[in-house]
Amino acid sequence: MVSEETTETRTSTSTTLPGARAAEGDPMRTTDTSLSASRPPGAPTRAWRTRLVVVGIVLAALNLRPAITSLGALLEEVRDDLGMSGSVAGLLTSVPPLCFAVFGLAAPRLARRFGPGAVVCAGMAAIGAGLLIRPWAGGTAGFLAASALALMGIAVSNVLMPAIVKRWFPDRVGSMTGLYSMALALGTATAAAATVPVTEALGGDWRSGLAVWAALAAAAVLPWLALT
């Protein structure tokens, strides 16, 4: 009798357990459902996100030096037009390391608060805004302020790029760092070599020759905006 009751109890337990789990909610089923429900429609897959990160890294690296090297190619024209003294021109050349030191230290804290992708996106936007504003800022003070804005974006992005490479490509750090370094060198050399010919092609106005590099920064905002 005891054996039959025990058998019936076990049978009823095994029979009602799935129903109870269905009523109470299977943790694995609930997790899968919540994940699929929380995924926004049209969200990019992991593969597409990885491709966007690669494009974003390359475009960001291309923008980390043109603000500096393009100005070096047209510094004489800028000085003559804005009436800069030698001391002010010397101050202008000292702004990049100063901004790198000040804003570079703030980059990790900003990344912890907002995420590295969002900070790089804001950095690219700051570069584009600074490059677009500074030729028409009106006077030396405005030119210096707009240059500092662009250099702020360069500083925070420059610091966070290695961390982003390690985060997204932990098994390909060497190859991705090489790609990033190549894009950085390409942007540096291209801005130094092409600024003067581009300026001449645009009518010889140094303002247009400097502002044209804002378009490259604007293009770099797009993949980071999508990722953010």
C-alpha positions in Angstrom: 0.0 0.0 0.0 2.8 2.4 1.0 4.6 1.5 -2.3 1.5 2.2 -4.3 0.9 5.6 -2.6 4.6 6.5 -3.1 4.4 5.6 -6.7 1.2 7.6 -7.2 2.8 10.6 -5.4 5.9 10.5 -7.6 3.8 10.1 -10.7 1.5 13.1 -9.8 4.6 15.2 -8.9 6.3 14.5 -12.2 3.0 15.1 -14.1 2.2 18.4 -12.4 5.8 19.8 -12.3 5.9 21.1 -15.9 2.5 22.7 -15.4 3.7 24.3 -12.2 6.8 25.6 -13.9 4.7 26.9 -16.8 2.4 28.7 -14.3 5.3 30.0 -12.2 7.4 30.8 -15.2 10.5 28.8 -16.3 13.6 31.0 -15.6 15.3 30.0 -18.9 12.1 30.6 -20.9 11.5 33.9 -19.1 15.1 35.1 -19.8 14.8 34.2 -23.5 11.5 35.9 -23.8 12.6 39.1 -22.0 15.8 39.3 -24.1 13.9 38.9 -27.4 11.3 41.3 -26.2 13.8 43.9 -25.1 15.7 43.8 -28.4 14.5 46.8 -30.5 13.1 46.1 -34.0 15.9 46.2 -36.6 18.7 46.1 -34.0 22.0 45.3 -35.7 23.4 41.8 -35.2 26.8 41.2 -33.6 28.5 40.9 -36.9 27.2 44.2 -38.2 28.1 45.9 -34.9 31.6 44.6 -35.3 31.8 46.0 -38.8 30.5 49.3 -37.6 33.2 49.4 -34.9 35.9 48.7 -37.5 34.6 51.5 -39.7 34.3 53.8 -36.7 37.9 53.1 -35.5 39.3 53.8 -38.9 37.4 57.0 -39.4 38.2 58.2 -35.9 41.9 57.5 -36.4 41.8 59.5 -39.7 40.5 62.5 -37.7 43.0 62.5 -34.9 45.6 64.7 -36.6 44.2 66.8 -39.5 43.2 69.6 -37.2 46.8 70.0 -36.3 48.7 69.3 -39.5 46.3 71.2 -41.8 46.9 74.3 -39.7 50.6 73.8 -39.9 50.4 73.9 -43.7 48.5 77.3 -43.7 49.9 78.9 -40.5 51.6 81.8 -42.3 48.3 82.7 -44.2 46.4 82.4 -40.9 48.8 84.7 -39.1 48.8 87.3 -41.8 45.1 87.4 -42.1 44.3 87.4 -38.4 47.2 89.6 -37.4 48.7 87.1 -35.0 51.9 88.1 -33.3 54.8 85.7 -32.9 53.9 85.0 -29.3 50.2 84.2 -30.1 51.4 81.9 -32.9 53.6 80.2 -30.4 50.6 79.8 -28.0 48.6 78.3 -30.8 51.3 75.6 -31.3 51.3 74.8 -27.6 47.5 74.3 -27.4 47.6 70.7 -28.7 49.8 69.2 -25.9 47.9 71.3 -23.3 44.5 69.9 -24.5 45.9 66.4 -24.6 47.1 66.6 -21.0 43.9 68.2 -19.6 41.1 66.4 -21.6 43.0 63.2 -21.9 43.0 62.7 -18.2 39.2 63.2 -18.2 38.5 60.6 -20.9 38.5 57.5 -18.6 36.1 59.1 -16.2 33.8 60.2 -19.0 33.9 56.7 -20.5 32.9 55.1 -17.2 29.9 57.5 -16.9 28.7 57.6 -20.5 30.4 54.7 -22.3 33.5 54.8 -24.5 31.4 54.8 -27.7 29.3 57.7 -26.7 32.4 59.7 -25.7 34.2 59.0 -29.0 31.0 60.0 -30.8 30.9 63.3 -28.9 34.7 63.7 -29.6 34.2 63.3 -33.3 31.3 65.9 -33.2 33.6 68.3 -31.2 36.3 67.9 -33.9 33.9 68.6 -36.7 32.3 71.6 -34.9 35.7 73.1 -34.0 37.1 72.7 -37.5 34.0 74.2 -39.0 33.8 77.1 -36.7 37.4 78.2 -36.3 38.0 79.6 -39.8 35.1 82.0 -39.4 35.3 82.5 -35.6 36.3 86.1 -36.1 39.6 87.1 -34.6 42.4 85.3 -32.8 40.5 84.5 -29.6 37.7 82.8 -31.4 40.2 80.9 -33.6 42.0 79.7 -30.4 38.7 78.7 -28.7 37.5 76.7 -31.7 40.9 75.0 -32.1 40.7 74.0 -28.4 37.2 72.5 -29.0 38.6 70.4 -31.9 41.6 69.4 -29.8 39.4 68.4 -26.9 37.6 65.9 -29.1 41.0 64.6 -30.4 42.3 64.2 -26.9 39.4 62.1 -25.5 39.2 60.0 -28.6 42.9 59.4 -28.7 42.9 58.1 -25.2 39.9 55.8 -25.6 40.8 54.2 -29.0 43.1 51.5 -27.5 40.5 50.6 -24.9 37.9 50.2 -27.5 40.2 48.0 -29.6 40.8 45.7 -26.6 37.1 45.6 -25.7 35.8 44.7 -29.1 38.8 42.7 -30.5 40.5 41.0 -27.5 41.8 38.2 -29.8 42.9 40.6 -32.5 44.5 43.5 -30.6 47.7 43.4 -32.6 46.0 43.5 -36.1 43.4 46.1 -35.1 46.1 48.3 -33.4 48.1 48.1 -36.6 45.0 49.2 -38.7 44.3 52.0 -36.3 48.0 53.2 -36.5 47.9 53.1 -40.3 44.8 55.1 -40.4 46.3 57.6 -37.9 49.4 58.0 -40.1 47.3 58.3 -43.2 45.2 61.1 -41.8 48.3 62.9 -40.6 50.1 62.7 -43.9 47.1 63.4 -46.0 46.1 66.6 -44.2 49.7 67.9 -44.3 50.1 67.2 -48.0 46.6 67.9 -49.4 45.6 71.1 -47.4 47.5 73.5 -49.7 46.3 72.0 -53.0 42.7 71.7 -51.7 42.9 75.4 -50.6 44.1 76.4 -54.1 41.3 74.4 -55.7 38.7 76.1 -53.5 39.8 79.6 -54.6 42.9 80.1 -52.4 41.0 81.0 -49.2 42.7 79.4 -46.2 39.3 79.4 -44.4 37.9 76.9 -46.9 41.1 74.9 -46.9 40.8 74.4 -43.1 37.0 74.0 -42.9 36.9 71.2 -45.5 38.3 68.7 -42.9 35.2 69.1 -40.9 33.5 66.9 -43.5 35.8 64.0 -42.6 34.9 64.4 -38.9 31.2 64.5 -39.7 31.5 61.2 -41.5 33.2 59.7 -38.5 30.2 60.6 -36.3 27.8 58.4 -38.2 29.1 54.9 -37.2 29.6 55.9 -33.6 26.1 57.4 -33.5 24.7 54.2 -34.8 26.6 52.2 -32.2 25.6 54.5 -29.4 
